[in-house]
Amino acid sequence: MTGRADGIRIGVGLSSMGYLLAGLGACVAVLARDLDESTGRLALLSSAFAVGLVVVAVVGPMLLRSWALTTVLRIGSLVCAVGAVLLALAPAYGVAVAGGLCVGLGGALLVLVAPLVLHGPTAAARLSRVNAVASATGILAPIAIGAVDSLGPTGRLALLAAVPPLVGLAVLKVKPVDGQPDEPLSGGVASTRTAAVAVALGWLRVVLAVGVEFCFVVWAVARLLATGLPMATSALLGSAFPIGMAVGRAVGPIHWRTWSPVVPGGLLAIIGTLLVSLFDSPAAVTIGLVIAGTGVAPLYPVTLAALVATPGPNPTRLAAIGALASGTAILVTPAALASLARLADLRTAYLIAIPLILALIALSRRPDRREALQPAHGDTLHRVDCLTPRAQQSD
């Protein structure tokens, strides 16, 4: 893969994955109805995706040492396509969970490969285009699921739209790419203890950022359903959060004085969370989802950029640590929200996002956080932006 073909293939892969992930919340609600399961039990769908991220975080670097990047990209695309088919056609709970696991494994491989394929002097411009397309595609998923569901057949069939591009990406013959950047992101060499502390803090920040984001990705449609809206309308309005995410990522991180962009983004996300939680009007919840999405949008890219810019460790290893952080967050926070919802109700449980955001702000409020975001090599910050799944990630 060379030049323009790199951007096209990575764009196709991340956009298809972003479509599937953005539709996850609506898919959970539709599956609960179709399979006569509780939405709490179907929270395992997001857990299955998280397991995929954790597995790839462990074995990904080893795969990249053994196989060409194009091989890993093909495998990830094909596994993700299989997962989409299983989710769309699942006749039983176990099949749906297997589909979520396949989407997680395949999508995590795409996330790991993307910044290694799109490197070099023109990476910033190419990744900006890829992220823009992926964000726009993510908006379509809840809308498509709601539209198909309103026509009669289950809205899950809308997930099949991601299958043809993923299969095409898997079978298209291209020249293998064996090279990948392996230089550290900083010219200096940090002490082992200092680097370990920096990586641990960076990992925790990514966990908090992804945890907040997936609370909304998984439970937004269920929250709209709880206001009394029908399934199709809830799925359609579920696009409010990815729309807010797209707006936030189009605007980019907001810098105010020496504060980290996490601070204004986090405060905006808190305002949106309060609207979603404290009001039971569909209009207020929808507006809250848009505001929350706008505020949440920069949290993951900014925290992951800081992690990958940690001096010393290899960027491939740091990207894998970022995937591990994402997997940890997706395993824990949506499930914790579901547990709280069983004890109280979903609107009250949504308040779990606020302490997560406050903890992230507290860990990111130091002025030197902004310095950590500056790429040590010209395009580092732009490279890691493509890791967002609602883009998204994806996000």
C-alpha positions in Angstrom: 0.0 0.0 0.0 1.4 3.4 -0.9 0.3 7.0 -0.9 -3.3 7.6 -1.5 -4.3 3.9 -1.3 -3.2 3.8 2.4 -5.6 6.5 3.3 -8.5 5.0 1.4 -8.0 1.5 2.9 -7.6 2.7 6.4 -10.5 5.1 6.0 -12.7 2.3 4.8 -11.7 0.1 7.7 -12.1 2.7 10.4 -15.3 4.1 9.0 -16.9 0.6 8.8 -15.8 -0.2 12.4 -17.0 3.3 13.5 -20.4 2.6 12.0 -20.7 -0.7 13.9 -19.6 0.8 17.2 -21.8 3.9 16.9 -24.7 1.5 16.3 -23.9 -0.6 19.4 -26.2 1.3 21.7 -29.2 1.0 19.4 -28.3 -2.6 18.7 -28.4 -3.5 22.4 -31.9 -2.0 22.7 -33.1 -3.8 19.5 -31.5 -7.1 20.6 -33.2 -6.9 24.0 -36.5 -6.7 22.3 -35.8 -9.3 19.6 -34.3 -11.9 21.9 -36.5 -11.0 24.9 -33.4 -10.3 27.0 -32.8 -7.6 29.5 -30.6 -4.6 28.4 -28.5 -5.2 31.4 -27.6 -8.7 30.3 -26.8 -7.5 26.8 -24.2 -5.1 28.3 -21.9 -8.1 27.6 -21.9 -6.9 23.9 -19.7 -4.0 24.9 -17.7 -6.3 27.2 -17.1 -8.6 24.2 -15.7 -5.7 22.3 -13.5 -4.9 25.3 -12.2 -8.4 25.4 -11.1 -8.1 21.8 -9.2 -4.9 22.7 -7.5 -6.6 25.6 -6.5 -9.6 23.6 -5.1 -7.5 20.8 -3.2 -5.3 23.3 -1.4 -8.5 24.4 -0.8 -10.3 21.1 -0.9 -7.3 18.7 2.8 -6.3 18.9 3.8 -10.0 18.4 1.6 -10.2 15.3 3.1 -7.1 13.9 6.6 -8.6 14.3 5.5 -11.8 12.5 3.1 -10.6 9.8 3.0 -7.8 7.2 0.8 -4.9 8.1 -1.5 -5.6 5.2 -2.0 -9.2 6.5 -3.1 -7.9 9.9 -5.3 -5.4 8.2 -7.1 -8.1 6.1 -7.6 -10.4 9.1 -9.0 -7.5 11.2 -11.4 -6.5 8.4 -12.7 -10.1 7.8 -13.2 -10.8 11.5 -15.0 -7.5 11.9 -17.3 -8.4 9.0 -18.1 -11.8 10.5 -19.0 -10.0 13.7 -21.4 -7.6 11.9 -23.2 -10.5 10.3 -23.6 -12.4 13.6 -25.0 -9.3 15.3 -27.4 -8.6 12.5 -28.8 -12.1 12.2 -28.3 -13.5 15.7 -31.2 -15.8 16.7 -29.9 -16.3 20.2 -28.0 -14.5 23.0 -24.8 -16.5 22.6 -24.5 -15.7 18.9 -25.0 -12.0 19.6 -22.2 -12.1 22.1 -19.9 -14.0 19.7 -20.7 -11.2 17.1 -19.6 -8.5 19.6 -16.4 -10.4 20.3 -15.6 -10.7 16.6 -16.3 -7.0 16.1 -14.0 -6.3 19.0 -11.1 -8.5 17.8 -11.3 -7.3 14.3 -11.8 -3.6 15.2 -8.9 -3.7 17.7 -6.6 -5.0 14.9 -7.6 -2.1 12.7 -7.0 0.3 15.5 -3.6 -1.1 16.2 -2.5 -1.1 12.5 -3.9 2.3 11.4 -1.2 4.6 12.9 1.6 2.3 11.7 0.3 2.2 8.1 -0.3 6.0 7.9 3.1 7.3 9.0 5.5 9.7 7.3 5.6 13.3 6.3 2.0 13.5 4.9 0.4 11.5 7.7 -1.3 14.5 9.4 -3.3 15.5 6.3 -4.3 11.9 5.4 -5.4 11.0 8.9 -7.4 14.2 9.2 -9.4 13.1 6.1 -9.8 9.6 7.4 -11.1 10.8 10.8 -13.6 13.2 9.2 -15.1 10.4 7.1 -15.1 8.0 10.0 -16.9 10.5 12.3 -19.6 11.2 9.6 -20.1 7.4 9.1 -20.7 6.9 12.8 -23.6 9.3 12.8 -25.4 7.2 10.2 -25.6 4.0 12.3 -28.3 4.9 14.8 -30.3 6.6 12.1 -30.1 3.6 9.8 -31.0 1.2 12.6 -34.0 3.3 13.5 -35.2 3.7 9.9 -34.9 -0.1 9.1 -36.7 -0.9 12.4 -39.5 1.4 11.6 -40.1 -0.3 8.2 -40.9 -3.6 9.8 -37.8 -5.9 9.9 -35.4 -5.7 12.8 -33.2 -2.7 12.8 -30.2 -4.9 13.3 -30.2 -5.6 9.6 -28.8 -2.1 9.1 -25.4 -3.4 10.5 -25.0 -5.5 7.3 -24.2 -2.2 5.5 -20.7 -2.5 7.0 -20.0 -5.9 5.6 -19.3 -5.3 1.9 -16.6 -2.6 2.5 -14.9 -4.8 5.1 -14.9 -7.9 2.9 -13.6 -5.8 0.0 -10.8 -4.6 2.2 -10.0 -8.1 3.2 -9.9 -9.6 -0.3 -8.3 -6.7 -2.3 -4.8 -7.6 -3.4 -2.2 -4.9 -2.6 1.5 -4.8 -2.2 2.5 -5.8 1.4 3.9 -3.2 3.7 6.6 -4.6 6.0 8.0 -1.4 7.4 6.7 0.4 10.4 8.0 3.2 12.6 9.8 1.8 15.6 11.7 4.9 16.9 10.8 6.4 20.3 8.7 9.5 20.2 11.2 11.6 22.1 14.9 12.2 21.5 15.6 11.9 25.2 15.6 8.7 27.3 13.5 8.8 30.5 14.5 6.8 33.5 12.6 3.5 33.8 10.8 4.5 37.0 9.8 7.9 35.6 8.6 6.3 32.3 6.6 3.7 34.2 4.8 6.3 36.3 4.1 8.4 33.2 2.7 5.4 31.4 0.6 4.3 34.4 -1.0 7.8 34.6 -1.5 7.9 30.9 -3.2 4.5 31.0 -5.5 5.7 33.8 -6.5 8.8 31.9 -7.4 6.8 28.8 -9.4 4.4 31.0 -11.5 7.3 32.4 -12.0 9.0 29.0 -13.1 5.8 27.3 -15.3 4.8 30.3 -17.2 8.1 30.0 -17.6 7.7 26.3 -18.9 4.2 26.3 -21.5 4.9 29.0 -23.1 7.1 26.4 -22.4 4.8 23.4 -24.0 1.8 25.0 -26.8 3.3 27.0 -28.0 6.4 25.1 -30.8 4.6 23.2 -31.9 2.8 26.4 -32.1 6.2 28.2 -34.3 7.6 25.4 -36.5 4.5 25.6 -36.9 5.2 29.3 -38.5 8.6 28.5 -41.4 6.8 26.8 -40.3 7.1 23.2 -40.9 4.1 20.8 -37.9 1.9 19.7 -37.6 3.4 16.2 -37.6 7.0 17.5 -35.2 6.2 20.3 -32.8 4.6 17.8 -33.0 7.6 15.5 -32.5 10.1 18.3 -29.6 8.0 19.5 -27.6 9.6 16.8 -27.5 12.8 19.0 -24.4 11.6 20.8 -22.3 10.7 17.7 -23.5 14.0 16.1 -22.1 15.8 19.2 -18.9 13.7 18.9 -18.5 14.7 15.2 -19.0 18.4 16.1 -16.5 18.2 18.9 -13.9 16.5 16.7 -14.4 18.9 13.9 -13.8 21.8 16.2 -10.8 20.1 17.8 -9.4 20.3 21.3 -10.0 23.7 23.0 -6.9 25.2 24.6 -7.5 27.8 27.3 -4.4 29.4 28.9 -2.2 26.5 30.1 -5.0 24.1 30.9 -5.4 20.8 29.2 -8.2 20.5 26.6 -9.6 17.9 28.9 -10.8 20.6 31.3 -13.3 22.5 28.9 -14.3 19.3 27.3 -14.9 17.6 30.6 -17.0 20.5 31.9 -19.1 20.5 28.8 -19.6 16.8 29.2 -20.8 17.2 32.8 -23.4 19.7 31.6 -24.7 17.2 29.0 -24.7 14.4 31.6 -26.8 16.5 34.0 -29.4 17.1 31.2 -29.5 13.4 30.4 -29.8 12.4 34.0 -32.0 15.0 35.7 -34.7 15.5 33.1 -37.1 13.0 31.8 -38.2 14.9 28.7 -37.1 13.4 25.3 -36.1 16.8 24.1 -33.9 17.6 27.2 -32.2 14.1 27.0 -31.5 14.5 23.3 -30.0 18.0 23.8 -28.0 16.6 26.7 -26.6 13.8 24.5 -25.5 16.4 21.9 -23.8 18.5 24.5 -22.2 15.5 26.2 -20.9 14.2 22.8 -19.4 17.6 22.0 -17.6 17.6 25.3 -16.5 14.0 25.4 -15.2 14.1 21.8 -11.6 15.4 22.6 -11.1 13.3 25.8 -9.9 10.1 24.2 -7.7 11.6 21.4 -6.1 14.0 23.9 -5.4 11.4 26.6 -4.2 8.8 24.1 -1.9 11.4 22.4 -0.3 12.1 25.8 0.1 8.3 26.4 1.7 7.6 23.0 4.0 10.7 23.4 5.5 9.2 26.6 9.3 9.4 26.2 11.1 6.1 26.1 8.8 3.2 25.2 8.3 2.1 21.6 5.1 3.7 20.1 3.8 0.3 19.0 3.9 -0.9 22.6 2.3 2.3 23.8 -0.5 1.9 21.2 -1.1 -1.6 22.6 -1.2 -0.1 26.1 -3.8 2.3 24.9 -5.9 -0.5 23.5 -5.6 -2.3 26.9 -6.8 0.9 28.6 -9.8 1.1 26.3 -10.6 -2.6 26.9 -10.4 -2.1 30.6 -12.7 0.9 30.5 -15.3 -0.8 28.3 -15.3 -3.9 30.5 -15.9 -2.0 33.7 -17.9 1.3 33.2 -20.9 0.3 31.1 -21.4 -2.8 33.3 -21.1 -0.6 36.4 -23.8 1.7 35.0 -26.0 -1.3 34.3 -25.6 -2.5 37.9 -26.5 0.9 39.3 -29.5 1.0 37.0 -30.7 -2.3 38.5 -30.4 -0.7 42.0 -32.0 2.6 41.2 -33.0 3.6 37.6 -31.1 4.4 34.4 -31.4 8.2 34.7 -29.9 8.1 38.2 -27.2 5.6 37.1 -26.0 8.0 34.4 -24.6 10.2 37.1 -21.7 7.7 37.3 -20.1 9.6 34.4 -19.6 12.8 36.5 -17.1 11.4 39.0 -15.2 9.8 36.1 -15.0 13.1 34.4 -13.9 14.9 37.5 -11.2 12.4 38.2 -10.0 12.8 34.6 -9.9 16.6 35.0 -8.0 16.3 38.3 -5.4 14.1 36.6 -5.1 16.4 33.6 -5.3 19.9 35.2 -1.6 20.4 35.5 -0.2 22.9 32.9 2.5 20.5 31.8 -0.2 18.2 30.3 -0.4 20.5 27.3 3.3 20.2 26.7 2.9 16.4 26.8 0.5 16.7 23.9 3.1 18.3 21.6 4.3 15.6 19.2 8.0 14.8 19.4 8.0 13.9 15.7 6.0 16.1 13.4 2.9 14.0 12.9 2.6 12.0 16.1 -0.5 13.7 17.5 -2.3 13.3 14.2 -1.3 9.6 14.0 -2.8 8.7 17.3 -6.1 10.5 16.5 -7.0 7.8 14.1 -7.2 5.3 17.0 -10.6 6.6 18.1 -13.3 3.8 17.5 -16.5 6.1 17.6 -14.7 8.1 15.0 -15.6 6.6 15.8 -14.1 6.5 18.3 -15.0 6.2 16.4 -14.9 8.7 16.8 
